[in-house]
Amino acid sequence: VILENGQSGVSEALRNIFKGLESGVVQRTNQLTEFMEIETSLQEDSQEFGHRLLSELTTNKQSKITEFINSTFRGQINNCLKCTGVNHFKEWKEFFFDISIDVSGYKNLQQSLSTFLKPVIMDGETKWKAGAHGYQKAIKTIQLTELPNVLQFHLKRFDFDPKKFEMVKINQRFEFPERIKMKRWMPKS
C-alpha cells in the first residue's frame, strides 16, 4: 500500500510504532496489520510474518530502506543440477533472507546446516528431467555464495506425520551456538 505522500503504508506504520516505543508509549499494531492485510484472528509464524514484512518494505527497489534491508539480511546461494550420465547441467542463483533447516534427527545447527549443503543424488523416482535427454540421474548441490550481515536460520520444528496425516511439532533438543563461524560452509576461493 502506497500512501498519498509516496511512502509505503507499511514503512509509515513501522515508523509510527518505533516513534511511540522511543517515547515509552505502548503502541498498537492495527495500522501495520491493516496495511499488510494480515488476518489477526489467524495464527501466523514469525518466519511468514518476516518474509511478508521484508517483501512489503522492499517493493520500491530504489529506496534506502530496500538497500538497507538487502545489505543487512539478504544472502545468495548458487544451485546446480548436473547429470551423471550425460553432459547436461543447470545452474541458478537465488537470494534468501533466511535459511530453513531441519531439526528432526539432528542434534545441532552445525549438523543440520552441513546436511542442508551436502550434495544430493537424484535417482529413481527423483531423477531430473534434463530436457531432450529425458529423465537422468543427477547431483544437486547448493553453495552459500554471499552471506548477509545478519544471517537468520529458520528451524523447521514441524514435520508431516503420515500416520496421523497432520503436522506435528518436533520436541527434541536442538543446540545452536550464540555465534557461528560460517567459513567452513563457504566455497573455497
N, C-alpha and C positions, 0 to 999 in steps of 0.2 A: 504494500500500500504506500503510495507516494502522496504526501500532503501538498497543499497549495503552495507552501514555501519551497517546494522541491526536495524536502527532506524525506527520508524513509520514515513511515509511521513507527516502525519497529525501533529504529535508532533513536527517534524522538522519545518514545515511551521508555526506553532504557535510560536515556539521559535524565528524564524526569525521576525515575526510580533512584538513580545514583545521587542526584542532587538532593533528594529527600533524605537518603541514608547518610549523606555527608553532614546534613544538619541535625541528624539524630531523630528524624521523624520516620515512624514506621510507614512504609509505602505499600499501597495495594498494587496488584499486578493486572488488574482488569483491563487497562488500556493496552498493555503488551499482549495479553492473551487474545483480545479482540482483533488487534492488528495482525496477529499471527494465525487467526482463525482456528484457535485451539478450543476444542470442546472440553471445558473444565470438569465436566462430570465423568469423563473417561480417564482412566489411568494411562499415563504415557511415561516411558522410562527416560532417564536423563540423556541417554545417547540419542534417542529420537528427537528430543527437545533440542539438544545441542546442534544436531545436523540442521534442523529447521531454522534455528536461530542464526547460525552461520550462513545458511543459504539466503535468508532474508537480508542479512546485513551486507552480503556481497553481491546483491543484484546489480548495483552500479559498479561496473568493472573498473572505472577510473577514479573511484573515490579514495580518500585517505583511509577510511575505515577498511575498505577491501584490501588495500596494500598492507595495513597493519595486521589484519586477520591472516592473510596469506603468509606474510613473513613470520608470524608467530606460531600458527597452528597447522599450516599446510606442508605436507611432505610429498614425496613422489616415489612410486615403485615402478619397476620395469618387469613386465610379464613376458614370458617366452614359451611358446609351444614348438617343439621340434620333433619331427618324425624320426623314428629309429631305423626304419627300413627304406625310406626314400628321402631324396633331398628336398624337403619342404619344411618351412618354418614360418611362424608368425610372431612378431614382436610388437608390443604396445606399451605405452606409458600411461599411468593413472595417478591422479592426485588423490591424497587422502587427508582427512582431518583426525582420524584415529585408526588404530589397528585392532581389529576384532580377533581375539584369540580364545581358543578353547580352554576351559577349566577342567572339564571331566577327564580323568585319567592322568592328570599332570600334578606334580607336587608344587611347582613354582613357575613364575613368569618366564624365567630363562629357558626351562624345558619346553614350555608351550610355544614360545617365540621361535626356538630352534626348529620345532616341528612345523610351524607355520611356513618357515622359509626353506624347508627341506624339499628337494625335487620330488615330484610325484609322477609315478609311471601310470600312464593312461592306457589300459589294456582291457581286453574282454568287453564288457558292457560299457566301459568308459572310453573306448577308442575315440580318437579325434577325427572328425570328418574333414579331411585335408583336400578340399576342392576336387580336382579331376582325379586325384589319387585315391579317392574313396576313404573308407574308414581305415585309419592307421594307428598302430601303437606309437605313442609319443611320450615325451618327457615334458612336464610343465614345471617351470621354475619361476620364482618370484624373488626379486632383489630389491632391497631398500636402496634407492639411489640418492635421495635427498631427505634429510631429517629436518623436521621443524624445530624451532627453539623450544617449544613446549610439545612434547610427544605424549599423546593420550592413548591409553590402552583400554579397549572395551572388553571386559571379561565376560565371556558368554556363559552366564550362570544358569541358563535354562537349556534343556535338551528335550527332544521329542522321544516319548516313551511309546513304542509301537504296541505294547500290550495294553496300555491304558488309553492309547490313541489321543494323547494330550501332552502339552508341555509340562515338564516337571522341573522344579528348582534343584540345582546341584548344591548339596550342603556338605561339601568336603573342604578340608583345609587347603588353602592355596596361598603360598607365600610369595611376597614380592618385596624387593628392596626399596628403600627410600630414594636411592639414586641408582641408576644403571648406566654402565658404560656400553654404548652401542657399537663400538668399533668392531667387535668380533662378528657382528651380523651385517656389516657393510662390505661391499665388494672391495677386493684388494686393488689399489690404484698404483 
